[in-house]
Structure formats: C-alpha cells, structure tokens
Amino acid sequence: MNVVDSFLAGLDPLTMLGVRELSKLRWRCRRGLLENDLMIEAFFNRYEKDLTVKVAQALYDLMDLSDNDLMDLFLKRTELTQDLYTSERQEVLDKIRK
C-alpha cells in the first residue's frame, strides 16, 4: 500500500480534503526544481479549498514524474502520454498551467 492508498483509502472521490490530507498532499508535492515548486504553490493558493480526493489522487500521480518531465508538462513542451492520461490528471495539469 503506497502513501496515497494509506490516507485516502476508503474515502469517496468527491470528498473534500481535510487539513491532514491537504498537509500530506502539499508535502508530497514539494519538488527539487524551484520553478515546479512555484507553479505548484500557485495551484494550491488558487484551488486548495476546492481539492477533492479524486484531484489529490491525480496530483499524486503527476508527482511520480521527474522534475524535468513535470516542467515540460507545465510549460506545454509535452502532453500527457497515453499511458498517463486520465481526465482527472489533465484537469489538474490544466489548472497548474493557468
């Protein structure tokens, strides 16, 4: 069981994140590349009050990518590959790009 499964397990995908879940998500989203951190921080500043379990899972999945791959996605140099694409991940990516 990975970190996501352990604290999101059994929660309805449409459930809003609580303080604990949001804190864990923010910690997981910390990156080594400052530019990624700045874009992710802007995402949290805009959307943290509206984050659901479903969005958190999509964001966790994106955080499994390397910093350089994330930066390429954020800057629209690349798009989600077919094996990574889900509507939830694309929605999160679109929000981060704003």
C-alpha positions as CSV (number, residue, x, y, z in Angstrom):
1,M,0.0,0.0,0.0
2,N,1.5,3.3,-1.0
3,V,1.2,6.6,0.8
4,V,-1.8,7.7,-1.2
5,D,-3.7,4.5,-0.5
6,S,-3.0,4.7,3.2
7,F,-4.6,8.0,3.9
8,L,-7.1,8.3,1.0
9,A,-8.2,4.7,1.2
10,G,-12.0,4.3,1.5
11,L,-12.7,8.0,1.0
12,D,-15.3,9.0,-1.5
13,P,-13.6,10.5,-4.6
14,L,-15.7,13.6,-4.3
15,T,-14.9,14.2,-0.6
16,M,-13.2,17.5,0.1
17,L,-9.7,17.1,1.6
18,G,-9.3,17.8,5.2
19,V,-6.5,19.6,6.9
20,R,-4.4,16.4,7.4
21,E,-4.9,15.2,3.8
22,L,-4.1,18.6,2.4
23,S,-0.9,18.8,4.5
24,K,0.3,15.4,3.3
25,L,-0.5,16.4,-0.3
26,R,1.4,19.7,0.0
27,W,4.4,17.8,1.4
28,R,4.3,15.2,-1.4
29,C,4.2,18.0,-4.0
30,R,7.5,19.6,-2.8
31,R,10.0,19.4,-5.7
32,G,13.7,19.9,-6.2
33,L,13.2,22.3,-9.1
34,L,12.2,25.8,-7.9
35,E,10.1,26.5,-11.0
36,N,8.0,23.5,-10.4
37,D,7.5,24.5,-6.7
38,L,6.4,27.9,-7.7
39,M,3.8,26.6,-10.2
40,I,2.5,24.0,-7.7
41,E,2.3,26.6,-4.9
42,A,0.3,28.9,-7.2
43,F,-2.1,25.9,-7.9
44,F,-2.5,25.4,-4.1
45,N,-3.1,29.1,-3.5
46,R,-5.9,29.1,-6.1
47,Y,-7.5,25.8,-5.6
48,E,-6.7,24.3,-2.1
49,K,-10.2,25.0,-0.7
50,D,-11.8,23.0,-3.6
51,L,-9.5,19.9,-3.7
52,T,-11.2,16.6,-3.6
53,V,-9.8,13.1,-3.1
54,K,-10.1,12.5,-6.8
55,V,-8.0,15.6,-7.6
56,A,-5.5,14.7,-4.9
57,Q,-5.0,11.2,-6.4
58,A,-4.4,12.8,-9.9
59,L,-1.9,15.2,-8.4
60,Y,-0.1,12.4,-6.5
61,D,0.2,10.5,-9.8
62,L,1.8,13.5,-11.5
63,M,4.2,13.9,-8.7
64,D,5.6,10.4,-9.5
65,L,7.2,12.1,-12.6
66,S,10.7,13.5,-12.6
67,D,11.1,17.2,-12.1
68,N,12.2,17.7,-15.8
69,D,9.2,15.8,-17.1
70,L,6.9,17.8,-14.9
71,M,8.4,21.1,-16.1
72,D,7.9,20.0,-19.7
73,L,4.3,19.3,-19.0
74,F,3.7,22.5,-17.0
75,L,5.3,24.6,-19.9
76,K,3.3,22.7,-22.6
77,R,6.5,21.3,-24.1
78,T,4.9,17.9,-23.9
79,E,1.5,16.5,-23.1
80,L,0.4,13.6,-21.0
81,T,1.3,10.3,-22.7
82,Q,-1.4,7.8,-23.5
83,D,-0.5,5.6,-20.6
84,L,-0.5,8.6,-18.1
85,Y,-3.6,10.3,-19.5
86,T,-6.8,10.5,-17.4
87,S,-9.3,13.3,-17.5
88,E,-8.5,14.0,-13.8
89,R,-4.8,14.3,-14.4
90,Q,-5.4,16.5,-17.4
91,E,-7.7,18.7,-15.4
92,V,-5.0,19.1,-12.7
93,L,-2.4,19.9,-15.3
94,D,-4.7,22.5,-16.9
95,K,-5.2,24.2,-13.6
96,I,-1.5,24.2,-12.8
97,R,-0.8,25.8,-16.3
98,K,-3.1,28.7,-15.6
